[in-house]
């Protein structure tokens, strides 16, 4: 399973990345804002995207709306 994670808080993003990879998940990318997350999802087509609700540029909800 491939995963993209996005959060504008660096400590939370790193912690989430570390936890997921420790347990064997394939994190293919991480983003610090909604626009980067949107671009990464379009480029890599992950199985799962974990998005923060409130991020700069685009919120997690806006990213989902643009992808639908």
Helices and strands as residue ranges (DSSP letters): E 2-6, H 10-22, E 26-31, H 34-44, E 48-51, H 60-67
